[in-house]
Amino acid sequence: METNEIGAFLHEHKDMILMILISLLTTVKITAWGRGQAQALDTVIGVIEQVGAGDVKGKVADTSTALTSVAKDAIRDSVAKVDPKKTERTVVNRILTELFRRL
């Protein structure tokens, strides 16, 4: 493509290109926010495990029944990271879960 053709293409499709860039930026921001939330949850669960607060664990288990499946997965993954008795789900398993959740 020549420079003129590239310029014409960008000019004709500037709205689409702008929407793609906004979508990409939004995806990056949401992913960073979710990662931050997961780290916070990991920290709290790690402290609970270190202290051995059975009451807190019981209350979390009781209230987690009302959570969405995404929140339940986040709690399950966080607990698996700090509890040696729990096995952490593989990356492939987590990706497939997210893909099939959308269907």
N, C-alpha and C positions, 0 to 999 in steps of 0.2 A: 504494500500500500504506500502511496505517496503521502507526503505531508499534508497536502490539500485534502485528500480523502480521509485521512485520520482526523483532521480538524473538522471536516463536515460531519463525520460519524459522531464525534464527541458533541458537536453542537446539536445535532438532531436527537441524540439520546441523552442529553444532559440530565433530564429528570430521572431517567432510569439509573444512570450512573450515580447520581446523588442518593437515590433510595438504597442502592446496593451499599454505598459507603456508610450511610446511616444505620442500615441493618447490621453491617459488620461491626461497627462501633458499639451498637447496643448489645450485640451478642458478647463481645469482649467484656463490656461493663457488667452484664448480668453474670457471666461466668466468674469474674473476679469477685463479685458480691457473694455468689454462692460458695466460692472457695473460702472466703472470709467467714461466712456463717458456719461452714463445716469445721474450720479450724477452731472457732469459738466453742462449738459443740464438743469437739474432741477434747479441748482443754477442760471444760466443765466435767465431762465424763471421766477424764483422767484423774481429776481431783477427787471425784466421788469414789472411784476405785481405790485410790491411795488411802483415803480416810476410812473406807469401808462403811459408808453410810447406807445401811440397809433400808432405812425408812425412805430415803430419797429415791433409791432404786425402785422400791415398791410403788411409790407415788408416780414416778415416771412411767412405769409399766402400766399402771392403772389408767393414766391419762393418755397414753399413746394409742389406745384403742380408738379414740375419737379423731386421730390425726389422718391426714391424707396418706396415700401410699408413698408419695415422694418423701414426706417427713419420716414415715416409718423406715424407709430404706436408709435415710440419713442417720437415724438413730442406730439402726442395726449395724451400719458400716462403722460408725464411731465407736460403738461398744466393742466391735470385733477388733479394732485397732488397739484398744487398751486392755482388753481381757484376753489373756493367753489361752483360755479354754475355748473361746469362740474363734471360728475361722473366718477370715476376711474373704469377701467375694472377689473373684478375679475381675480384671478390667473388662474382659470380653463379656462376662456375665452382666456387669453393670450397664454396658453399652446396649446389649440386647434387651435388657429390661426397659431401658429408656425408649428404645425404638418401638418395642411392642406396646408400651404404655400409651404411645401416641395414636396407635391404630384403633 
